[in-house]
Amino acid sequence: MVLWYNLLRIPDRVYLGAVLFTGYERCELSFDRMIGFVSILSLTLAGCAGSAVVTLPQAAVTVAPTASLATPAVTSALAQPAATPPSVPATLAATPRPATPAATNAAAQPPQALSFRLSVEPVQSGFERPVYLTQPDDGTDRLFVVEQPGRIRIIANGQLLESPFLDITSQVLSTGNEQGLLSLAFHPNYKSNGLFFVDYTRQPDGATVIARYHVSGDPNVADPNSASTVLTINQPQANHNGGLVTFGPDGYLYIGMGDGGGQGDQHGTAGNGQNLNALLGKLLRIDVNREPYAIPSSNPFANKPGARPEIWASGLRNPWRFSFDRASRDLYIADVGQDTYEEIDFQPASSSGGENYGWRLMEGRHCYDPRTNCNPSGLTLPVLEYDHGSGCSVTGGYVYRGARYPWLDGLYLFADYCTGLTWSAARNTSGAWEMTERMRVNFQTSSFGQDRAGELYLVGHNDGTIYRLVSTLP
């Protein structure tokens, strides 16, 4: 028997959603009363004969059937809290529309057949071309927002602080739509060492710079004189700069690099994406706890002649946003497509790196160069894709691991920059990936953000507003 459950506790009430799977039957259980925090509760299986006993807080479930179980109609097992945060009218309702890409052999995730709604509520406006949001693990509730021209701003106690945390606009080239200060990563030990890292395109040549800074004596102001260049990568064109730096669960810094720009990765005989001697078109992995950085010995090309040892994965066109599932440690990479397809690539936590995600040989799961009769052997093809009938530029998000909306647990959320469509995705019980359209927003989602509690945010690029993700049950 396999049990998937979610638990939501608010004053005087507990909500538990559980789906029980046996060889032949499927039932759901729910309850809306509580007898003490760690009491034993007796429940009745909804829609079928039987009973269950749940012990909190471990939520260990045993089922003692009292009769043979018939297959009932499945309904929501989660009760909705009485108070629901307001949502902005900018969120347009979307009818769930599943698309089922190719199956994988990985273990099944919670099904997303549960009907729920997504919307957003504004948190703070007044930003100039915001492109990223993050939060350090320093015990505060401050949110840090990256503005593309070259500033990092702070939201503290619900207010936007007037003075920037960091202002490097004089160093940043942001004239191109994909250039600028593009992301921020706080060191895992930021609370004690005060270090953080940024990714920007520099004046005057547009090269990518990964730089390290230190906070000043004022926790709301960085020391601009503490800058130390970690890595510089020349950019042949103004677009496809990648732009994300983030620390993985292994403590190493991951850097997303686009293919160098232009159209079709016409760089060399096979393109930068397939050239292991180039850092462009790759996901990089470095150790920044040594000056200026070191190569982790476990990197897949650490000792391979003719390959750059910084490379963790190859075959990427423009991995604008990627993220690690904080629970499973799996990696999701949203790679912006060329003419027809946007894709989500997946790397399980057990991977030792070295995946080739196919660009420019493939766009999504389809031949690109050459257009026909390409050979995908040895490539890791995307688990999800959508064509340009639904959008034009994928914005990767996060697997939801917050506590506010337990029915979202385990779902990967992502969006399209151009159309505002937002999807949830997960594997079904057969191991096949499914994506379902959940909402459409009327702003350009340049990024998602995640706070320490696992709650998610959307970054409105064109309207300069940060939004909080909201979900409700019917």
One Martini backbone bead per residue (centre of mass of N, CA, C, O) as a GRO file, in nm:
protein
  474
    1MET     BB    1   0.098   0.035   0.021
    2VAL     BB    2   0.024   0.376  -0.069
    3LEU     BB    3   0.098   0.700   0.083
    4TRP     BB    4  -0.053   1.022   0.049
    5TYR     BB    5   0.007   1.329   0.234
    6ASN     BB    6  -0.153   1.614   0.395
    7LEU     BB    7  -0.085   1.883   0.636
    8LEU     BB    8  -0.311   2.116   0.806
    9ARG     BB    9  -0.260   2.371   1.058
   10ILE     BB   10  -0.502   2.537   1.240
   11PRO     BB   11  -0.693   2.676   1.450
   12ASP     BB   12  -0.872   2.397   1.572
   13ARG     BB   13  -0.756   2.264   1.299
   14VAL     BB   14  -0.740   1.980   1.072
   15TYR     BB   15  -0.585   1.886   0.757
   16LEU     BB   16  -0.627   1.582   0.565
   17GLY     BB   17  -0.465   1.442   0.281
   18ALA     BB   18  -0.549   1.122   0.131
   19VAL     BB   19  -0.413   0.858  -0.075
   20LEU     BB   20  -0.516   0.529  -0.138
   21PHE     BB   21  -0.326   0.241  -0.249
   22THR     BB   22  -0.406  -0.045  -0.411
   23GLY     BB   23  -0.442  -0.293  -0.632
   24TYR     BB   24  -0.784  -0.210  -0.674
   25GLU     BB   25  -0.808   0.041  -0.489
   26ARG     BB   26  -0.964   0.374  -0.419
   27CYS     BB   27  -0.925   0.608  -0.156
   28GLU     BB   28  -1.052   0.853   0.081
   29LEU     BB   29  -0.954   1.080   0.342
   30SER     BB   30  -1.112   1.269   0.616
   31PHE     BB   31  -1.093   1.560   0.841
   32ASP     BB   32  -1.244   1.821   1.094
   33ARG     BB   33  -1.109   1.710   1.361
   34MET     BB   34  -0.979   1.746   1.704
   35ILE     BB   35  -0.792   1.549   1.965
   36GLY     BB   36  -0.553   1.684   2.000
   37PHE     BB   37  -0.231   1.679   1.880
   38VAL     BB   38  -0.172   1.345   1.966
   39SER     BB   39  -0.415   1.205   1.880
   40ILE     BB   40  -0.646   0.952   1.822
   41LEU     BB   41  -0.810   0.895   1.514
   42SER     BB   42  -1.124   0.841   1.379
   43LEU     BB   43  -1.214   0.722   1.053
   44THR     BB   44  -1.381   0.759   0.741
   45LEU     BB   45  -1.407   0.634   0.441
   46ALA     BB   46  -1.463   0.788   0.154
   47GLY     BB   47  -1.674   0.592  -0.054
   48CYS     BB   48  -1.594   0.349   0.149
   49ALA     BB   49  -1.528   0.078   0.312
   50GLY     BB   50  -1.402   0.149   0.637
   51SER     BB   51  -1.101   0.218   0.831
   52ALA     BB   52  -0.903   0.459   1.026
   53VAL     BB   53  -0.581   0.532   1.179
   54VAL     BB   54  -0.444   0.830   1.329
   55THR     BB   55  -0.117   0.948   1.417
   56LEU     BB   56   0.000   1.213   1.589
   57PRO     BB   57   0.247   1.355   1.391
   58GLN     BB   58   0.323   1.105   1.196
   59ALA     BB   59   0.086   0.987   1.026
   60ALA     BB   60   0.005   0.695   1.084
   61VAL     BB   61  -0.141   0.445   0.873
   62THR     BB   62  -0.425   0.233   0.918
   63VAL     BB   63  -0.605  -0.036   0.756
   64ALA     BB   64  -0.944  -0.174   0.825
   65PRO     BB   65  -1.131  -0.365   0.666
   66THR     BB   66  -1.498  -0.443   0.657
   67ALA     BB   67  -1.495  -0.457   0.340
   68SER     BB   68  -1.526  -0.468   0.032
   69LEU     BB   69  -1.392  -0.256  -0.210
   70ALA     BB   70  -1.499  -0.006  -0.389
   71THR     BB   71  -1.490   0.211  -0.658
   72PRO     BB   72  -1.474   0.537  -0.618
   73ALA     BB   73  -1.528   0.850  -0.631
   74VAL     BB   74  -1.317   1.120  -0.664
   75THR     BB   75  -1.239   1.348  -0.408
   76SER     BB   76  -1.167   1.586  -0.211
   77ALA     BB   77  -0.956   1.564   0.097
   78LEU     BB   78  -0.954   1.880   0.127
   79ALA     BB   79  -0.999   2.128   0.334
   80GLN     BB   80  -1.094   2.456   0.346
   81PRO     BB   81  -1.006   2.732   0.460
   82ALA     BB   82  -1.176   3.004   0.564
   83ALA     BB   83  -0.922   3.171   0.498
   84THR     BB   84  -0.850   3.372   0.204
   85PRO     BB   85  -0.647   3.519   0.018
   86PRO     BB   86  -0.628   3.767  -0.180
   87SER     BB   87  -0.675   3.849  -0.522
   88VAL     BB   88  -0.593   3.947  -0.828
   89PRO     BB   89  -0.745   4.038  -1.131
   90ALA     BB   90  -0.490   3.961  -1.312
   91THR     BB   91  -0.604   3.678  -1.273
   92LEU     BB   92  -0.677   3.429  -1.492
   93ALA     BB   93  -0.873   3.190  -1.567
   94ALA     BB   94  -0.809   2.832  -1.591
   95THR     BB   95  -0.840   2.548  -1.765
   96PRO     BB   96  -0.756   2.249  -1.718
   97ARG     BB   97  -0.468   2.134  -1.935
   98PRO     BB   98  -0.344   1.851  -2.023
   99ALA     BB   99  -0.006   1.723  -2.077
  100THR     BB  100   0.164   1.420  -2.206
  101PRO     BB  101   0.456   1.328  -2.191
  102ALA     BB  102   0.702   1.141  -2.162
  103ALA     BB  103   0.811   0.880  -2.000
  104THR     BB  104   0.950   0.768  -1.697
  105ASN     BB  105   1.134   0.579  -1.436
  106ALA     BB  106   1.047   0.735  -1.213
  107ALA     BB  107   0.909   0.809  -0.940
  108ALA     BB  108   0.620   0.884  -0.814
  109GLN     BB  109   0.412   1.151  -0.776
  110PRO     BB  110   0.188   1.347  -0.691
  111PRO     BB  111  -0.104   1.396  -0.804
  112GLN     BB  112  -0.284   1.653  -1.024
  113ALA     BB  113  -0.606   1.598  -1.007
  114LEU     BB  114  -0.646   1.811  -0.822
  115SER     BB  115  -0.856   2.072  -0.763
  116PHE     BB  116  -0.725   2.401  -0.832
  117ARG     BB  117  -0.619   2.735  -0.758
  118LEU     BB  118  -0.455   3.013  -0.907
  119SER     BB  119  -0.293   3.308  -0.775
  120VAL     BB  120  -0.238   3.661  -0.701
  121GLU     BB  121  -0.057   3.889  -0.480
  122PRO     BB  122   0.048   4.183  -0.386
  123VAL     BB  123   0.348   4.311  -0.226
  124GLN     BB  124   0.533   4.494  -0.435
  125SER     BB  125   0.616   4.801  -0.576
  126GLY     BB  126   0.861   5.000  -0.771
  127PHE     BB  127   1.025   4.852  -0.980
  128GLU     BB  128   1.311   4.802  -1.203
  129ARG     BB  129   1.318   4.543  -1.377
  130PRO     BB  130   1.258   4.273  -1.243
  131VAL     BB  131   1.437   3.926  -1.207
  132TYR     BB  132   1.455   3.869  -0.882
  133LEU     BB  133   1.408   3.643  -0.588
  134THR     BB  134   1.521   3.634  -0.240
  135GLN     BB  135   1.645   3.454   0.066
  136PRO     BB  136   1.809   3.450   0.344
  137ASP     BB  137   1.969   3.251   0.608
  138ASP     BB  138   1.927   3.494   0.881
  139GLY     BB  139   1.634   3.527   1.042
  140THR     BB  140   1.490   3.694   0.841
  141ASP     BB  141   1.216   3.856   0.630
  142ARG     BB  142   1.374   3.939   0.393
  143LEU     BB  143   1.353   4.066   0.061
  144PHE     BB  144   1.531   4.015  -0.247
  145VAL     BB  145   1.566   4.241  -0.529
  146VAL     BB  146   1.636   4.231  -0.872
  147GLU     BB  147   1.763   4.479  -1.084
  148GLN     BB  148   1.870   4.504  -1.405
  149PRO     BB  149   2.048   4.774  -1.397
  150GLY     BB  150   2.199   4.719  -1.076
  151ARG     BB  151   2.000   4.640  -0.834
  152ILE     BB  152   1.937   4.585  -0.478
  153ARG     BB  153   1.644   4.518  -0.300
  154ILE     BB  154   1.436   4.575   0.000
  155ILE     BB  155   1.200   4.387   0.187
  156ALA     BB  156   1.072   4.529   0.497
  157ASN     BB  157   0.799   4.503   0.671
  158GLY     BB  158   0.637   4.567   0.389
  159GLN     BB  159   0.885   4.747   0.284
  160LEU     BB  160   1.056   4.962   0.073
  161LEU     BB  161   1.363   5.040   0.066
  162GLU     BB  162   1.530   5.316  -0.037
  163SER     BB  163   1.797   5.180  -0.009
  164PRO     BB  164   2.015   4.997  -0.151
  165PHE     BB  165   2.206   4.720  -0.107
  166LEU     BB  166   2.292   4.742  -0.423
  167ASP     BB  167   2.500   4.955  -0.657
  168ILE     BB  168   2.609   4.867  -1.014
  169THR     BB  169   2.528   5.040  -1.271
  170SER     BB  170   2.819   5.135  -1.375
  171GLN     BB  171   2.897   4.814  -1.449
  172VAL     BB  172   2.629   4.769  -1.609
  173LEU     BB  173   2.495   4.604  -1.891
  174SER     BB  174   2.135   4.689  -2.006
  175THR     BB  175   2.042   4.734  -2.312
  176GLY     BB  176   1.969   4.457  -2.328
  177ASN     BB  177   1.709   4.243  -2.258
  178GLU     BB  178   1.940   4.012  -2.139
  179GLN     BB  179   2.075   4.226  -1.975
  180GLY     BB  180   2.250   4.252  -1.658
  181LEU     BB  181   2.128   4.212  -1.352
  182LEU     BB  182   2.025   3.862  -1.285
  183SER     BB  183   2.147   3.771  -0.991
  184LEU     BB  184   2.132   3.604  -0.656
  185ALA     BB  185   2.362   3.457  -0.401
  186PHE     BB  186   2.362   3.314  -0.099
  187HIS     BB  187   2.543   3.198   0.125
  188PRO     BB  188   2.490   2.939   0.338
  189ASN     BB  189   2.678   3.130   0.555
  190TYR     BB  190   2.573   3.430   0.573
  191LYS     BB  191   2.522   3.482   0.877
  192SER     BB  192   2.852   3.459   0.928
  193ASN     BB  193   3.000   3.579   0.639
  194GLY     BB  194   2.837   3.782   0.428
  195LEU     BB  195   2.809   3.629   0.153
  196PHE     BB  196   2.777   3.711  -0.204
  197PHE     BB  197   2.635   3.658  -0.541
  198VAL     BB  198   2.677   3.767  -0.884
  199ASP     BB  199   2.510   3.826  -1.210
  200TYR     BB  200   2.667   4.000  -1.490
  201THR     BB  201   2.684   4.247  -1.738
  202ARG     BB  202   2.939   4.432  -1.862
  203GLN     BB  203   3.122   4.699  -1.890
  204PRO     BB  204   3.121   4.733  -2.244
  205ASP     BB  205   3.104   4.405  -2.357
  206GLY     BB  206   2.901   4.187  -2.198
  207ALA     BB  207   3.031   4.022  -2.002
  208THR     BB  208   3.038   3.773  -1.778
  209VAL     BB  209   2.994   3.817  -1.417
  210ILE     BB  210   3.130   3.671  -1.125
  211ALA     BB  211   3.059   3.800  -0.800
  212ARG     BB  212   3.184   3.902  -0.483
  213TYR     BB  213   3.034   3.989  -0.167
  214HIS     BB  214   2.989   4.209   0.123
  215VAL     BB  215   2.862   4.293   0.399
  216SER     BB  216   2.811   4.531   0.608
  217GLY     BB  217   2.740   4.667   0.916
  218ASP     BB  218   2.484   4.695   0.750
  219PRO     BB  219   2.237   4.466   0.670
  220ASN     BB  220   2.115   4.679   0.428
  221VAL     BB  221   2.430   4.693   0.332
  222ALA     BB  222   2.665   4.677   0.104
  223ASP     BB  223   3.001   4.640   0.007
  224PRO     BB  224   3.130   4.778  -0.283
  225ASN     BB  225   3.452   4.719  -0.207
  226SER     BB  226   3.424   4.381  -0.194
  227ALA     BB  227   3.485   4.306  -0.472
  228SER     BB  228   3.514   3.976  -0.641
  229THR     BB  229   3.631   3.802  -0.901
  230VAL     BB  230   3.556   3.477  -1.016
  231LEU     BB  231   3.420   3.510  -1.318
  232THR     BB  232   3.486   3.529  -1.680
  233ILE     BB  233   3.264   3.556  -1.975
  234ASN     BB  234   3.247   3.574  -2.292
  235GLN     BB  235   3.025   3.756  -2.529
  236PRO     BB  236   2.930   3.754  -2.863
  237GLN     BB  237   2.641   3.834  -2.761
  238ALA     BB  238   2.353   3.989  -2.606
  239ASN     BB  239   2.233   3.709  -2.588
  240HIS     BB  240   2.220   3.436  -2.401
  241ASN     BB  241   2.325   3.464  -2.066
  242GLY     BB  242   2.147   3.357  -1.877
  243GLY     BB  243   2.198   3.432  -1.503
  244LEU     BB  244   2.216   3.203  -1.288
  245VAL     BB  245   2.276   3.189  -0.934
  246THR     BB  246   2.320   2.890  -0.726
  247PHE     BB  247   2.284   2.688  -0.455
  248GLY     BB  248   2.329   2.379  -0.379
  249PRO     BB  249   2.292   2.108  -0.163
  250ASP     BB  250   2.628   2.075  -0.187
  251GLY     BB  251   2.748   2.393  -0.180
  252TYR     BB  252   2.754   2.468  -0.471
  253LEU     BB  253   2.800   2.667  -0.754
  254TYR     BB  254   2.556   2.754  -0.991
  255ILE     BB  255   2.576   2.817  -1.357
  256GLY     BB  256   2.402   2.981  -1.612
  257MET     BB  257   2.465   2.926  -1.969
  258GLY     BB  258   2.453   3.042  -2.263
  259ASP     BB  259   2.540   3.013  -2.621
  260GLY     BB  260   2.603   3.340  -2.715
  261GLY     BB  261   2.389   3.375  -2.928
  262GLY     BB  262   2.177   3.455  -3.152
  263GLN     BB  263   2.106   3.201  -3.403
  264GLY     BB  264   2.146   2.856  -3.361
  265ASP     BB  265   2.434   2.827  -3.261
  266GLN     BB  266   2.677   2.972  -3.463
  267HIS     BB  267   2.935   2.815  -3.300
  268GLY     BB  268   3.087   2.654  -3.487
  269THR     BB  269   3.035   2.325  -3.587
  270ALA     BB  270   2.825   2.261  -3.309
  271GLY     BB  271   2.837   2.459  -3.098
  272ASN     BB  272   2.847   2.542  -2.767
  273GLY     BB  273   2.662   2.318  -2.645
  274GLN     BB  274   2.878   2.083  -2.780
  275ASN     BB  275   3.128   2.232  -2.640
  276LEU     BB  276   3.358   2.129  -2.392
  277ASN     BB  277   3.554   2.402  -2.437
  278ALA     BB  278   3.294   2.555  -2.339
  279LEU     BB  279   3.087   2.757  -2.120
  280LEU     BB  280   2.879   2.774  -2.318
  281GLY     BB  281   2.585   2.602  -2.289
  282LYS     BB  282   2.581   2.568  -1.962
  283LEU     BB  283   2.635   2.398  -1.653
  284LEU     BB  284   2.785   2.508  -1.365
  285ARG     BB  285   3.043   2.390  -1.111
  286ILE     BB  286   3.155   2.542  -0.804
  287ASP     BB  287   3.407   2.634  -0.560
  288VAL     BB  288   3.384   2.926  -0.336
  289ASN     BB  289   3.583   2.843  -0.079
  290ARG     BB  290   3.792   2.930  -0.295
  291GLU     BB  291   4.053   3.096  -0.455
  292PRO     BB  292   3.827   3.191  -0.652
  293TYR     BB  293   3.816   2.878  -0.737
  294ALA     BB  294   3.702   2.539  -0.752
  295ILE     BB  295   3.711   2.198  -0.844
  296PRO     BB  296   3.518   1.951  -0.818
  297SER     BB  297   3.600   1.618  -0.815
  298SER     BB  298   3.288   1.535  -0.915
  299ASN     BB  299   3.316   1.639  -1.176
  300PRO     BB  300   3.277   1.501  -1.495
  301PHE     BB  301   3.544   1.697  -1.621
  302ALA     BB  302   3.795   1.720  -1.426
  303ASN     BB  303   3.978   1.478  -1.609
  304LYS     BB  304   3.919   1.592  -1.909
  305PRO     BB  305   4.040   1.624  -2.198
  306GLY     BB  306   3.902   1.905  -2.370
  307ALA     BB  307   3.757   1.997  -2.098
  308ARG     BB  308   3.574   2.178  -1.886
  309PRO     BB  309   3.561   2.142  -1.537
  310GLU     BB  310   3.297   2.326  -1.475
  311ILE     BB  311   3.119   2.122  -1.600
  312TRP     BB  312   2.790   1.963  -1.556
  313ALA     BB  313   2.628   2.059  -1.822
  314SER     BB  314   2.488   2.026  -2.152
  315GLY     BB  315   2.292   2.146  -2.416
  316LEU     BB  316   2.230   2.465  -2.391
  317ARG     BB  317   2.076   2.771  -2.465
  318ASN     BB  318   1.883   2.920  -2.208
  319PRO     BB  319   1.915   2.894  -1.862
  320TRP     BB  320   1.753   3.117  -1.690
  321ARG     BB  321   1.595   2.895  -1.503
  322PHE     BB  322   1.669   2.716  -1.195
  323SER     BB  323   1.607   2.425  -0.966
  324PHE     BB  324   1.579   2.292  -0.641
  325ASP     BB  325   1.453   2.047  -0.461
  326ARG     BB  326   1.440   2.063  -0.116
  327ALA     BB  327   1.362   1.757  -0.077
  328SER     BB  328   1.498   1.577  -0.327
  329ARG     BB  329   1.726   1.745  -0.512
  330ASP     BB  330   1.619   1.801  -0.767
  331LEU     BB  331   1.658   1.914  -1.110
  332TYR     BB  332   1.538   2.215  -1.277
  333ILE     BB  333   1.536   2.310  -1.631
  334ALA     BB  334   1.480   2.611  -1.805
  335ASP     BB  335   1.481   2.615  -2.162
  336VAL     BB  336   1.510   2.832  -2.403
  337GLY     BB  337   1.391   2.858  -2.712
  338GLN     BB  338   1.362   2.911  -3.047
  339ASP     BB  339   1.104   2.855  -3.267
  340THR     BB  340   0.897   2.622  -3.102
  341TYR     BB  341   1.040   2.523  -2.816
  342GLU     BB  342   0.984   2.455  -2.477
  343GLU     BB  343   1.181   2.350  -2.180
  344ILE     BB  344   1.213   2.072  -1.939
  345ASP     BB  345   1.467   1.974  -1.737
  346PHE     BB  346   1.605   1.670  -1.575
  347GLN     BB  347   1.775   1.601  -1.251
  348PRO     BB  348   1.860   1.381  -1.046
  349ALA     BB  349   2.010   1.353  -0.739
  350SER     BB  350   2.184   1.090  -0.839
  351SER     BB  351   2.351   1.247  -1.017
  352SER     BB  352   2.692   1.294  -1.177
  353GLY     BB  353   2.653   1.421  -1.433
  354GLY     BB  354   2.689   1.503  -1.793
  355GLU     BB  355   2.459   1.600  -1.932
  356ASN     BB  356   2.288   1.610  -2.257
  357TYR     BB  357   2.025   1.833  -2.380
  358GLY     BB  358   2.092   1.882  -2.724
  359TRP     BB  359   2.192   2.150  -2.792
  360ARG     BB  360   2.143   2.196  -3.146
  361LEU     BB  361   2.022   1.927  -3.234
  362MET     BB  362   1.794   2.007  -3.029
  363GLU     BB  363   1.441   2.101  -2.987
  364GLY     BB  364   1.365   1.951  -2.752
  365ARG     BB  365   1.225   1.655  -2.918
  366HIS     BB  366   1.361   1.795  -3.179
  367CYS     BB  367   1.490   1.857  -3.464
  368TYR     BB  368   1.728   2.117  -3.576
  369ASP     BB  369   2.059   2.031  -3.618
  370PRO     BB  370   1.925   1.876  -3.801
  371ARG     BB  371   1.589   1.857  -3.908
  372THR     BB  372   1.673   1.562  -3.988
  373ASN     BB  373   1.805   1.271  -3.882
  374CYS     BB  374   1.876   1.275  -3.597
  375ASN     BB  375   2.090   1.182  -3.310
  376PRO     BB  376   1.982   1.110  -2.968
  377SER     BB  377   2.206   0.961  -2.867
  378GLY     BB  378   2.309   1.046  -2.534
  379LEU     BB  379   2.062   1.205  -2.463
  380THR     BB  380   1.870   1.441  -2.258
  381LEU     BB  381   1.550   1.474  -2.262
  382PRO     BB  382   1.278   1.630  -2.208
  383VAL     BB  383   0.992   1.611  -1.991
  384LEU     BB  384   0.906   1.898  -2.105
  385GLU     BB  385   0.676   2.069  -2.337
  386TYR     BB  386   0.615   2.362  -2.553
  387ASP     BB  387   0.472   2.554  -2.778
  388HIS     BB  388   0.416   2.867  -2.954
  389GLY     BB  389   0.102   2.858  -2.884
  390SER     BB  390   0.174   2.917  -2.551
  391GLY     BB  391   0.453   3.069  -2.629
  392CYS     BB  392   0.823   3.196  -2.602
  393SER     BB  393   0.925   3.192  -2.278
  394VAL     BB  394   1.062   3.026  -2.031
  395THR     BB  395   0.987   3.017  -1.669
  396GLY     BB  396   1.130   2.905  -1.409
  397GLY     BB  397   1.077   2.740  -1.102
  398TYR     BB  398   0.919   2.547  -0.844
  399VAL     BB  399   0.893   2.331  -0.590
  400TYR     BB  400   0.651   2.288  -0.373
  401ARG     BB  401   0.726   2.336   0.010
  402GLY     BB  402   0.509   2.449   0.162
  403ALA     BB  403   0.235   2.506   0.414
  404ARG     BB  404  -0.017   2.667   0.304
  405TYR     BB  405  -0.038   2.449   0.037
  406PRO     BB  406  -0.050   2.114   0.050
  407TRP     BB  407  -0.166   2.044  -0.245
  408LEU     BB  408   0.122   2.144  -0.385
  409ASP     BB  409   0.297   1.926  -0.307
  410GLY     BB  410   0.541   1.846  -0.560
  411LEU     BB  411   0.493   2.082  -0.751
  412TYR     BB  412   0.577   2.219  -1.055
  413LEU     BB  413   0.634   2.567  -1.126
  414PHE     BB  414   0.553   2.753  -1.428
  415ALA     BB  415   0.622   2.984  -1.711
  416ASP     BB  416   0.534   3.245  -1.943
  417TYR     BB  417   0.646   3.551  -2.042
  418CYS     BB  418   0.435   3.629  -2.278
  419THR     BB  419   0.138   3.497  -2.178
  420GLY     BB  420   0.115   3.405  -1.852
  421LEU     BB  421   0.134   3.120  -1.831
  422THR     BB  422   0.058   2.861  -1.581
  423TRP     BB  423   0.210   2.568  -1.441
  424SER     BB  424   0.179   2.232  -1.353
  425ALA     BB  425   0.403   1.958  -1.239
  426ALA     BB  426   0.418   1.591  -1.274
  427ARG     BB  427   0.407   1.278  -1.185
  428ASN     BB  428   0.250   1.003  -1.222
  429THR     BB  429   0.180   0.674  -1.125
  430SER     BB  430   0.340   0.583  -1.407
  431GLY     BB  431   0.579   0.818  -1.457
  432ALA     BB  432   0.443   1.041  -1.608
  433TRP     BB  433   0.443   1.345  -1.739
  434GLU     BB  434   0.258   1.639  -1.626
  435MET     BB  435   0.077   1.926  -1.754
  436THR     BB  436  -0.106   2.214  -1.607
  437GLU     BB  437  -0.313   2.459  -1.651
  438ARG     BB  438  -0.384   2.735  -1.407
  439MET     BB  439  -0.290   3.027  -1.528
  440ARG     BB  440  -0.324   3.387  -1.609
  441VAL     BB  441  -0.125   3.660  -1.649
  442ASN     BB  442  -0.073   4.036  -1.703
  443PHE     BB  443   0.234   3.964  -1.681
  444GLN     BB  444   0.585   3.943  -1.686
  445THR     BB  445   0.753   3.652  -1.602
  446SER     BB  446   1.088   3.653  -1.501
  447SER     BB  447   1.024   3.515  -1.214
  448PHE     BB  448   1.082   3.328  -0.938
  449GLY     BB  449   1.026   3.282  -0.584
  450GLN     BB  450   1.184   3.186  -0.261
  451ASP     BB  451   1.142   3.115   0.058
  452ARG     BB  452   1.218   2.957   0.350
  453ALA     BB  453   0.915   2.831   0.364
  454GLY     BB  454   0.837   2.776   0.039
  455GLU     BB  455   0.723   3.018  -0.075
  456LEU     BB  456   0.584   3.187  -0.358
  457TYR     BB  457   0.688   3.397  -0.638
  458LEU     BB  458   0.627   3.669  -0.864
  459VAL     BB  459   0.788   3.849  -1.133
  460GLY     BB  460   0.722   4.171  -1.260
  461HIS     BB  461   0.875   4.320  -1.517
  462ASN     BB  462   0.679   4.548  -1.647
  463ASP     BB  463   0.537   4.641  -1.348
  464GLY     BB  464   0.723   4.621  -1.085
  465THR     BB  465   0.611   4.346  -0.937
  466ILE     BB  466   0.539   4.164  -0.648
  467TYR     BB  467   0.418   3.827  -0.607
  468ARG     BB  468   0.196   3.611  -0.450
  469LEU     BB  469   0.118   3.293  -0.416
  470VAL     BB  470  -0.210   3.151  -0.468
  471SER     BB  471  -0.438   2.905  -0.317
  472THR     BB  472  -0.737   2.716  -0.400
  473LEU     BB  473  -1.029   2.552  -0.330
  474PRO     BB  474  -1.351   2.475  -0.436
   0.00000   0.00000   0.00000
